[in-house]
Amino acid sequence: MDDVYPLKFYKWVVYSAEDAVKAHQETHHPTMYNQPSAYVYARVEFDMNAVKKNRYVDSFTRLSLLPNPFPREEERTIMAFCKGPEMVKEVQDAGATTVGGADLIKKIQEGTIKLFEYDYIIAHPNIITELVPIRGLMKKKFPTLKAGTLDTDLQSLVKKFAGGVQYRVVRDEKQDNFGSVEVAVGRGFALRVVKYDRTISKEVQNDSDDEDDAVAAKA
């Protein structure tokens, strides 16, 4: 007789992250499912209580660059605004799709370049005032500090938006203080568990859509 039982009546077995990854690699081995490059997803649960009493953090979407980026079937287009030929070349070399200053702004105003063709728009602070005339065209894509699209280090921003992983933390419909996210963290046999941290990252802490921040997370 097989050793089976109705799982819903018993407490789930909890595995370490490392053991869970090993199990995923075993089941997706060429001798079984034959999907050695399948995505590995992590589910993280959030305490959505805000700093203020009886306030909760709304659902929010963010993008983070993992310590060990992995290939994905996705290409992102990035427009960058900055001044000076040297900086323009540096940002282009970093991987931005289109880079420019006043000339690029003029082309957008003339309709030669369409903003909807770009996934992300980033800018250096020294050119932000010159972008005001086309702010209406950019709408929510207008570079800001809160959105993380306005920075002096444009090369790092390009790498983040080109290779970062996008995730969405969703607040539970019935339990306001509970939220969760499921996000790809690697692919099959290329994934190795290096570190496990139960504390929500400062990036999420400082960057939620709500004025209040989530205070903790657990996986």
C-alpha angles and dihedrals in degrees: 000000000000118000097242135137139172102276095204090070095055139059113266118252110249118217129191116252090251093052091046091054091048090051090051090051091050096050092045094046116127088253091060124022090353094220103121092159097050117136119262113218128203122205114209124187120211135206098226096192110128126219091258116073117261092009126118136198115249123231111280142184124222141167124221134180109232120220089245110034117206132204118268133182091248135101120197128201117219129191117197130192121203143132131250130040093252094055091043090055093046092052092046090051089050089062108265114155097220127011131181151116131222091348092056092048090053092051090052091050090050091049094242091122120042118215094204088069090069127078095201136021119199132177145187114243092239091070102037095102090056090057094061094090090060096039090106090057093049095047109169092001092068106126114256137164092239092054090048092236098111116073144129091235100069094163091063091046091053091052091048096050094039097049105017126115117242118217137173124214108208123201114223115256094224104028109051096191094055128080138160144189134200113203137166111250101175148331128271117275093007092066122097125177108235107158138007119201123182094194121093112247120258088238090066093038092057099034113050121132090241121073087237122067134226110252106207147004138198136190 
